[in-house]
Amino acid sequence: MKIAILSRDGSLYSCKRLLTAAQARGHCVEVIDPLSCYMNINPGSSAIHYRGRQLSHYDAVIPRIGPAITFYGTAVLRQFEVCGSYPLNESVAITRARDKLRSLQLLAREGVPMPVTGFAHSPDDTSDLIKMVGGTPLVVKLVEGTQGIGVVLAETRQAAESVIDAFRGLNAHILVQEFIKEAEGRDIRCLVIGGRVVAAIERQAREGDFRSNLHRGGKARRVEITDSEREIAVKAAATLGLDVAGVDILRAARGPLVMEVNASPGLEGIEKTTGMDIAVQMIAWIEQQAKPGFCLKTGG
């Protein structure tokens, strides 16, 4: 097959692993910077141009679109979809997942368990908003935040009100969320591919922090998950329409709770922790789903 990887940086671990895995299985692969693409959207002549040339047809596209370029990146992915390419994750599913509020609303509608979460606009609602999520301590999150950035633990009511008011003063959209103390700074990252959990790791926050993101110094170990955690992870990915997803789960006293669903999960942490070849499983899923055309593989 002919496969495009949409990525701004082909040297990143995940991109290199996907490129190597696809080439090892005999596919023609090109890494394409979505911000260097421009599109002809006319009926009957839809096309994608890239750095001065019109791109030919790709059987499949692997989106590795960072949050900073979600709007334009998903627009480019959507154009590939219009031109008949199979997307590993659809553009609409990625935009669902990137909008924290929208994704939580969809998960709640489908009955996926998650921490109690509040959202409000008016400063007059701050007091009742804090009460609604069970009081302090609580977590304040920027809707647009990622990798633990824009996430604050407020341990007292006064601190919560100050943080909320400060974010509002910046005209930022925020979520206020119940703090799951018994999780003790740990969460479970479940990697879902094609409707099943293929790997899971437990991430532990560094000392003095409550955010378990590996980008923020957290540590990881391989973990066995329960049937309930497996079922919830699969349901969360399916609810957002994602074929590939990193589903983050907290182990609470009342059972597993979905904290977030990542539409472009990094492979480095989970591959190195588990020793599993996740990249090749992603390529194998594409092979099952896409309709390949003939492609003569060349070296290089």
KOLMIDO-132087 format. One record per residue (C-alpha): z negated, x negated, y negated; residue number from 0; residue in one letter. Coordinates in nm, 2 decimals, always signed. Layout:
+--------+--------+--------+-----+------+
!     c3 !     c1 !     c2 !  nr ! rest !
+--------+--------+--------+-----+------+
!      Z !      X !      Y ! NUM !    A !
...
+--------+--------+--------+-----+------+
// end
This chain:
+--------+--------+--------+-----+------+
!     c3 !     c1 !     c2 !  nr ! rest !
+--------+--------+--------+-----+------+
!  +0.00 !  +0.00 !  +0.00 !   0 !    M !
!  +0.03 !  -0.09 !  -0.37 !   1 !    K !
!  -0.31 !  -0.07 !  -0.53 !   2 !    I !
!  -0.42 !  -0.11 !  -0.89 !   3 !    A !
!  -0.78 !  -0.21 !  -0.99 !   4 !    I !
!  -0.86 !  -0.09 !  -1.34 !   5 !    L !
!  -1.10 !  -0.35 !  -1.48 !   6 !    S !
!  -1.15 !  -0.53 !  -1.81 !   7 !    R !
!  -1.26 !  -0.85 !  -1.62 !   8 !    D !
!  -1.11 !  -0.95 !  -1.29 !   9 !    G !
!  -1.36 !  -1.23 !  -1.25 !  10 !    S !
!  -1.65 !  -0.99 !  -1.20 !  11 !    L !
!  -1.81 !  -0.99 !  -0.85 !  12 !    Y !
!  -1.71 !  -0.63 !  -0.76 !  13 !    S !
!  -1.36 !  -0.67 !  -0.88 !  14 !    C !
!  -1.30 !  -0.99 !  -0.69 !  15 !    K !
!  -1.45 !  -0.85 !  -0.37 !  16 !    R !
!  -1.23 !  -0.54 !  -0.39 !  17 !    L !
!  -0.92 !  -0.76 !  -0.46 !  18 !    L !
!  -1.00 !  -0.99 !  -0.17 !  19 !    T !
!  -1.07 !  -0.70 !  +0.07 !  20 !    A !
!  -0.75 !  -0.52 !  -0.01 !  21 !    A !
!  -0.54 !  -0.83 !  +0.02 !  22 !    Q !
!  -0.70 !  -0.92 !  +0.35 !  23 !    A !
!  -0.59 !  -0.58 !  +0.48 !  24 !    R !
!  -0.23 !  -0.64 !  +0.38 !  25 !    G !
!  -0.21 !  -0.45 !  +0.05 !  26 !    H !
!  -0.04 !  -0.55 !  -0.27 !  27 !    C !
!  -0.30 !  -0.55 !  -0.55 !  28 !    V !
!  -0.29 !  -0.60 !  -0.92 !  29 !    E !
!  -0.59 !  -0.60 !  -1.16 !  30 !    V !
!  -0.50 !  -0.41 !  -1.48 !  31 !    I !
!  -0.70 !  -0.40 !  -1.80 !  32 !    D !
!  -0.70 !  -0.03 !  -1.90 !  33 !    P !
!  -0.73 !  -0.12 !  -2.27 !  34 !    L !
!  -0.40 !  -0.30 !  -2.25 !  35 !    S !
!  -0.23 !  +0.01 !  -2.11 !  36 !    C !
!  -0.04 !  +0.26 !  -2.32 !  37 !    Y !
!  +0.11 !  +0.59 !  -2.21 !  38 !    M !
!  +0.42 !  +0.81 !  -2.24 !  39 !    N !
!  +0.29 !  +1.16 !  -2.19 !  40 !    I !
!  +0.62 !  +1.35 !  -2.23 !  41 !    N !
!  +0.71 !  +1.62 !  -1.96 !  42 !    P !
!  +0.94 !  +1.48 !  -1.70 !  43 !    G !
!  +0.90 !  +1.12 !  -1.82 !  44 !    S !
!  +0.53 !  +1.04 !  -1.79 !  45 !    S !
!  +0.47 !  +0.67 !  -1.75 !  46 !    A !
!  +0.23 !  +0.39 !  -1.81 !  47 !    I !
!  +0.32 !  +0.07 !  -1.99 !  48 !    H !
!  +0.12 !  -0.25 !  -1.97 !  49 !    Y !
!  +0.16 !  -0.55 !  -2.19 !  50 !    R !
!  +0.53 !  -0.48 !  -2.27 !  51 !    G !
!  +0.65 !  -0.35 !  -1.93 !  52 !    R !
!  +0.65 !  -0.01 !  -1.76 !  53 !    Q !
!  +0.44 !  +0.00 !  -1.45 !  54 !    L !
!  +0.60 !  +0.11 !  -1.13 !  55 !    S !
!  +0.43 !  +0.35 !  -0.89 !  56 !    H !
!  +0.09 !  +0.26 !  -0.74 !  57 !    Y !
!  -0.02 !  +0.44 !  -0.42 !  58 !    D !
!  -0.39 !  +0.41 !  -0.52 !  59 !    A !
!  -0.60 !  +0.32 !  -0.82 !  60 !    V !
!  -0.96 !  +0.18 !  -0.80 !  61 !    I !
!  -1.14 !  +0.25 !  -1.13 !  62 !    P !
!  -1.39 !  -0.01 !  -1.24 !  63 !    R !
!  -1.44 !  +0.14 !  -1.59 !  64 !    I !
!  -1.74 !  +0.03 !  -1.79 !  65 !    G !
!  -1.94 !  +0.29 !  -1.99 !  66 !    P !
!  -1.82 !  +0.13 !  -2.32 !  67 !    A !
!  -1.46 !  +0.24 !  -2.25 !  68 !    I !
!  -1.52 !  +0.56 !  -2.06 !  69 !    T !
!  -1.30 !  +0.77 !  -2.29 !  70 !    F !
!  -0.99 !  +0.55 !  -2.30 !  71 !    Y !
!  -1.04 !  +0.42 !  -1.94 !  72 !    G !
!  -1.05 !  +0.77 !  -1.79 !  73 !    T !
!  -0.75 !  +0.87 !  -2.00 !  74 !    A !
!  -0.55 !  +0.58 !  -1.84 !  75 !    V !
!  -0.68 !  +0.68 !  -1.50 !  76 !    L !
!  -0.58 !  +1.04 !  -1.56 !  77 !    R !
!  -0.23 !  +0.92 !  -1.64 !  78 !    Q !
!  -0.21 !  +0.73 !  -1.31 !  79 !    F !
!  -0.32 !  +1.06 !  -1.14 !  80 !    E !
!  -0.04 !  +1.25 !  -1.33 !  81 !    V !
!  +0.20 !  +0.99 !  -1.20 !  82 !    C !
!  +0.09 !  +1.06 !  -0.84 !  83 !    G !
!  -0.15 !  +0.77 !  -0.77 !  84 !    S !
!  -0.46 !  +0.84 !  -0.55 !  85 !    Y !
!  -0.78 !  +0.76 !  -0.75 !  86 !    P !
!  -1.08 !  +0.63 !  -0.56 !  87 !    L !
!  -1.28 !  +0.84 !  -0.80 !  88 !    N !
!  -1.11 !  +1.10 !  -1.01 !  89 !    E !
!  -1.12 !  +1.08 !  -1.39 !  90 !    S !
!  -1.30 !  +1.41 !  -1.43 !  91 !    V !
!  -1.57 !  +1.31 !  -1.18 !  92 !    A !
!  -1.63 !  +0.98 !  -1.37 !  93 !    I !
!  -1.67 !  +1.17 !  -1.70 !  94 !    T !
!  -1.91 !  +1.41 !  -1.53 !  95 !    R !
!  -2.13 !  +1.13 !  -1.40 !  96 !    A !
!  -2.12 !  +0.93 !  -1.73 !  97 !    R !
!  -2.26 !  +1.23 !  -1.92 !  98 !    D !
!  -2.62 !  +1.21 !  -1.81 !  99 !    K !
!  -2.70 !  +1.56 !  -1.95 ! 100 !    L !
!  -2.40 !  +1.72 !  -1.79 ! 101 !    R !
!  -2.45 !  +1.55 !  -1.46 ! 102 !    S !
!  -2.82 !  +1.66 !  -1.44 ! 103 !    L !
!  -2.72 !  +2.02 !  -1.53 ! 104 !    Q !
!  -2.47 !  +2.02 !  -1.24 ! 105 !    L !
!  -2.72 !  +1.87 !  -1.00 ! 106 !    L !
!  -2.98 !  +2.13 !  -1.10 ! 107 !    A !
!  -2.73 !  +2.41 !  -1.05 ! 108 !    R !
!  -2.67 !  +2.30 !  -0.70 ! 109 !    E !
!  -3.04 !  +2.27 !  -0.62 ! 110 !    G !
!  -3.05 !  +1.89 !  -0.60 ! 111 !    V !
!  -3.42 !  +1.78 !  -0.66 ! 112 !    P !
!  -3.48 !  +1.56 !  -0.96 ! 113 !    M !
!  -3.75 !  +1.48 !  -1.21 ! 114 !    P !
!  -3.83 !  +1.76 !  -1.46 ! 115 !    V !
!  -3.60 !  +1.68 !  -1.76 ! 116 !    T !
!  -3.59 !  +1.82 !  -2.11 ! 117 !    G !
!  -3.33 !  +1.81 !  -2.39 ! 118 !    F !
!  -3.36 !  +1.94 !  -2.74 ! 119 !    A !
!  -3.21 !  +1.89 !  -3.09 ! 120 !    H !
!  -3.46 !  +2.01 !  -3.34 ! 121 !    S !
!  -3.77 !  +1.79 !  -3.43 ! 122 !    P !
!  -3.97 !  +2.11 !  -3.43 ! 123 !    D !
!  -3.93 !  +2.13 !  -3.05 ! 124 !    D !
!  -4.09 !  +1.79 !  -2.98 ! 125 !    T !
!  -4.44 !  +1.91 !  -2.89 ! 126 !    S !
!  -4.32 !  +2.18 !  -2.66 ! 127 !    D !
!  -4.06 !  +1.95 !  -2.51 ! 128 !    L !
!  -4.34 !  +1.70 !  -2.41 ! 129 !    I !
!  -4.54 !  +1.98 !  -2.26 ! 130 !    K !
!  -4.24 !  +2.11 !  -2.07 ! 131 !    M !
!  -4.20 !  +1.79 !  -1.87 ! 132 !    V !
!  -4.57 !  +1.77 !  -1.78 ! 133 !    G !
!  -4.70 !  +1.57 !  -2.07 ! 134 !    G !
!  -4.74 !  +1.20 !  -2.09 ! 135 !    T !
!  -4.67 !  +0.94 !  -1.96 ! 136 !    P !
!  -4.30 !  +1.03 !  -1.98 ! 137 !    L !
!  -3.97 !  +0.86 !  -2.00 ! 138 !    V !
!  -3.73 !  +0.89 !  -2.29 ! 139 !    V !
!  -3.36 !  +0.81 !  -2.22 ! 140 !    K !
!  -3.05 !  +0.78 !  -2.43 ! 141 !    L !
!  -2.78 !  +1.00 !  -2.29 ! 142 !    V !
!  -2.53 !  +0.72 !  -2.34 ! 143 !    E !
!  -2.76 !  +0.44 !  -2.20 ! 144 !    G !
!  -2.68 !  +0.23 !  -1.89 ! 145 !    T !
!  -2.84 !  -0.04 !  -1.67 ! 146 !    Q !
!  -3.19 !  +0.04 !  -1.81 ! 147 !    G !
!  -3.08 !  +0.00 !  -2.17 ! 148 !    I !
!  -3.21 !  +0.28 !  -2.39 ! 149 !    G !
!  -3.49 !  +0.38 !  -2.15 ! 150 !    V !
!  -3.85 !  +0.38 !  -2.28 ! 151 !    V !
!  -4.18 !  +0.47 !  -2.11 ! 152 !    L !
!  -4.41 !  +0.65 !  -2.35 ! 153 !    A !
!  -4.77 !  +0.64 !  -2.22 ! 154 !    E !
!  -4.94 !  +0.86 !  -2.48 ! 155 !    T !
!  -4.85 !  +1.17 !  -2.67 ! 156 !    R !
!  -4.84 !  +0.98 !  -3.00 ! 157 !    Q !
!  -4.61 !  +0.72 !  -2.86 ! 158 !    A !
!  -4.38 !  +0.99 !  -2.71 ! 159 !    A !
!  -4.35 !  +1.17 !  -3.05 ! 160 !    E !
!  -4.28 !  +0.84 !  -3.23 ! 161 !    S !
!  -4.01 !  +0.73 !  -2.98 ! 162 !    V !
!  -3.85 !  +1.07 !  -2.98 ! 163 !    I !
!  -3.85 !  +1.09 !  -3.36 ! 164 !    D !
!  -3.72 !  +0.74 !  -3.39 ! 165 !    A !
!  -3.42 !  +0.81 !  -3.16 ! 166 !    F !
!  -3.35 !  +1.13 !  -3.35 ! 167 !    R !
!  -3.36 !  +0.94 !  -3.67 ! 168 !    G !
!  -3.07 !  +0.74 !  -3.54 ! 169 !    L !
!  -2.89 !  +1.06 !  -3.46 ! 170 !    N !
!  -2.90 !  +0.97 !  -3.09 ! 171 !    A !
!  -2.90 !  +1.23 !  -2.81 ! 172 !    H !
!  -3.19 !  +1.18 !  -2.58 ! 173 !    I !
!  -3.34 !  +1.32 !  -2.26 ! 174 !    L !
!  -3.71 !  +1.35 !  -2.20 ! 175 !    V !
!  -3.81 !  +1.31 !  -1.84 ! 176 !    Q !
!  -4.11 !  +1.34 !  -1.61 ! 177 !    E !
!  -4.26 !  +1.00 !  -1.52 ! 178 !    F !
!  -4.30 !  +0.96 !  -1.14 ! 179 !    I !
!  -4.60 !  +0.73 !  -1.13 ! 180 !    K !
!  -4.63 !  +0.72 !  -0.75 ! 181 !    E !
!  -4.28 !  +0.55 !  -0.73 ! 182 !    A !
!  -4.46 !  +0.24 !  -0.87 ! 183 !    E !
!  -4.15 !  +0.10 !  -1.03 ! 184 !    G !
!  -3.93 !  +0.13 !  -0.72 ! 185 !    R !
!  -3.62 !  +0.33 !  -0.65 ! 186 !    D !
!  -3.37 !  +0.36 !  -0.37 ! 187 !    I !
!  -3.00 !  +0.29 !  -0.44 ! 188 !    R !
!  -2.78 !  +0.48 !  -0.18 ! 189 !    C !
!  -2.42 !  +0.38 !  -0.17 ! 190 !    L !
!  -2.21 !  +0.68 !  -0.07 ! 191 !    V !
!  -1.85 !  +0.65 !  +0.04 ! 192 !    I !
!  -1.64 !  +0.94 !  +0.16 ! 193 !    G !
!  -1.94 !  +1.17 !  +0.21 ! 194 !    G !
!  -2.17 !  +0.94 !  +0.39 ! 195 !    R !
!  -2.44 !  +0.68 !  +0.30 ! 196 !    V !
!  -2.30 !  +0.34 !  +0.41 ! 197 !    V !
!  -2.59 !  +0.13 !  +0.28 ! 198 !    A !
!  -2.92 !  +0.16 !  +0.10 ! 199 !    A !
!  -3.16 !  -0.08 !  -0.08 ! 200 !    I !
!  -3.50 !  -0.05 !  -0.24 ! 201 !    E !
!  -3.52 !  -0.20 !  -0.59 ! 202 !    R !
!  -3.85 !  -0.31 !  -0.73 ! 203 !    Q !
!  -3.90 !  -0.35 !  -1.10 ! 204 !    A !
!  -4.02 !  -0.69 !  -1.23 ! 205 !    R !
!  -4.39 !  -0.72 !  -1.31 ! 206 !    E !
!  -4.48 !  -0.53 !  -1.63 ! 207 !    G !
!  -4.16 !  -0.32 !  -1.63 ! 208 !    D !
!  -4.09 !  +0.02 !  -1.48 ! 209 !    F !
!  -3.71 !  -0.01 !  -1.47 ! 210 !    R !
!  -3.59 !  -0.13 !  -1.13 ! 211 !    S !
!  -3.24 !  -0.22 !  -1.24 ! 212 !    N !
!  -3.13 !  -0.56 !  -1.09 ! 213 !    L !
!  -2.97 !  -0.64 !  -1.43 ! 214 !    H !
!  -3.32 !  -0.63 !  -1.58 ! 215 !    R !
!  -3.47 !  -0.87 !  -1.33 ! 216 !    G !
!  -3.56 !  -0.63 !  -1.05 ! 217 !    G !
!  -3.57 !  -0.74 !  -0.69 ! 218 !    K !
!  -3.41 !  -0.57 !  -0.39 ! 219 !    A !
!  -3.46 !  -0.54 !  -0.02 ! 220 !    R !
!  -3.28 !  -0.35 !  +0.26 ! 221 !    R !
!  -3.45 !  -0.02 !  +0.34 ! 222 !    V !
!  -3.43 !  +0.26 !  +0.59 ! 223 !    E !
!  -3.39 !  +0.60 !  +0.43 ! 224 !    I !
!  -3.49 !  +0.94 !  +0.57 ! 225 !    T !
!  -3.26 !  +1.22 !  +0.67 ! 226 !    D !
!  -3.37 !  +1.41 !  +0.36 ! 227 !    S !
!  -3.28 !  +1.11 !  +0.13 ! 228 !    E !
!  -2.95 !  +1.07 !  +0.30 ! 229 !    R !
!  -2.87 !  +1.44 !  +0.27 ! 230 !    E !
!  -2.97 !  +1.45 !  -0.10 ! 231 !    I !
!  -2.76 !  +1.14 !  -0.18 ! 232 !    A !
!  -2.45 !  +1.28 !  -0.02 ! 233 !    V !
!  -2.50 !  +1.62 !  -0.19 ! 234 !    K !
!  -2.54 !  +1.45 !  -0.53 ! 235 !    A !
!  -2.22 !  +1.26 !  -0.50 ! 236 !    A !
!  -2.03 !  +1.57 !  -0.38 ! 237 !    A !
!  -2.17 !  +1.78 !  -0.66 ! 238 !    T !
!  -2.01 !  +1.55 !  -0.92 ! 239 !    L !
!  -1.69 !  +1.51 !  -0.71 ! 240 !    G !
!  -1.73 !  +1.14 !  -0.65 ! 241 !    L !
!  -1.59 !  +0.98 !  -0.33 ! 242 !    D !
!  -1.78 !  +0.66 !  -0.41 ! 243 !    V !
!  -2.12 !  +0.67 !  -0.58 ! 244 !    A !
!  -2.44 !  +0.48 !  -0.63 ! 245 !    G !
!  -2.71 !  +0.75 !  -0.60 ! 246 !    V !
!  -3.05 !  +0.64 !  -0.73 ! 247 !    D !
!  -3.35 !  +0.82 !  -0.57 ! 248 !    I !
!  -3.72 !  +0.81 !  -0.65 ! 249 !    L !
!  -3.97 !  +0.86 !  -0.37 ! 250 !    R !
!  -4.21 !  +1.11 !  -0.53 ! 251 !    A !
!  -4.52 !  +1.29 !  -0.37 ! 252 !    A !
!  -4.32 !  +1.61 !  -0.36 ! 253 !    R !
!  -4.02 !  +1.44 !  -0.19 ! 254 !    G !
!  -3.71 !  +1.25 !  -0.29 ! 255 !    P !
!  -3.58 !  +1.30 !  -0.64 ! 256 !    L !
!  -3.23 !  +1.20 !  -0.77 ! 257 !    V !
!  -3.27 !  +1.00 !  -1.09 ! 258 !    M !
!  -2.91 !  +0.91 !  -1.16 ! 259 !    E !
!  -2.56 !  +0.90 !  -1.00 ! 260 !    V !
!  -2.34 !  +0.60 !  -1.08 ! 261 !    N !
!  -1.97 !  +0.65 !  -1.07 ! 262 !    A !
!  -1.89 !  +0.28 !  -1.07 ! 263 !    S !
!  -2.17 !  +0.11 !  -0.87 ! 264 !    P !
!  -2.18 !  -0.27 !  -0.86 ! 265 !    G !
!  -2.14 !  -0.43 !  -0.52 ! 266 !    L !
!  -2.31 !  -0.76 !  -0.57 ! 267 !    E !
!  -2.67 !  -0.65 !  -0.53 ! 268 !    G !
!  -2.61 !  -0.42 !  -0.23 ! 269 !    I !
!  -2.37 !  -0.65 !  -0.05 ! 270 !    E !
!  -2.60 !  -0.96 !  -0.08 ! 271 !    K !
!  -2.91 !  -0.76 !  +0.01 ! 272 !    T !
!  -2.77 !  -0.59 !  +0.31 ! 273 !    T !
!  -2.51 !  -0.84 !  +0.42 ! 274 !    G !
!  -2.26 !  -0.56 !  +0.46 ! 275 !    M !
!  -1.90 !  -0.56 !  +0.35 ! 276 !    D !
!  -1.90 !  -0.26 !  +0.12 ! 277 !    I !
!  -1.57 !  -0.36 !  -0.04 ! 278 !    A !
!  -1.38 !  -0.33 !  +0.28 ! 279 !    V !
!  -1.53 !  +0.01 !  +0.35 ! 280 !    Q !
!  -1.40 !  +0.13 !  +0.01 ! 281 !    M !
!  -1.05 !  +0.00 !  +0.09 ! 282 !    I !
!  -1.07 !  +0.16 !  +0.44 ! 283 !    A !
!  -1.15 !  +0.50 !  +0.27 ! 284 !    W !
!  -0.85 !  +0.46 !  +0.04 ! 285 !    I !
!  -0.63 !  +0.39 !  +0.35 ! 286 !    E !
!  -0.74 !  +0.72 !  +0.50 ! 287 !    Q !
!  -0.68 !  +0.93 !  +0.18 ! 288 !    Q !
!  -0.38 !  +0.78 !  +0.00 ! 289 !    A !
!  -0.02 !  +0.83 !  +0.09 ! 290 !    K !
!  +0.13 !  +0.48 !  +0.10 ! 291 !    P !
!  +0.48 !  +0.38 !  +0.02 ! 292 !    G !
!  +0.65 !  +0.06 !  +0.13 ! 293 !    F !
!  +0.52 !  -0.26 !  -0.03 ! 294 !    C !
!  +0.64 !  -0.61 !  +0.05 ! 295 !    L !
!  +0.34 !  -0.84 !  +0.02 ! 296 !    K !
!  +0.39 !  -1.17 !  -0.15 ! 297 !    T !
!  +0.16 !  -1.47 !  -0.17 ! 298 !    G !
!  -0.04 !  -1.58 !  -0.47 ! 299 !    G !
+--------+--------+--------+-----+------+
// end
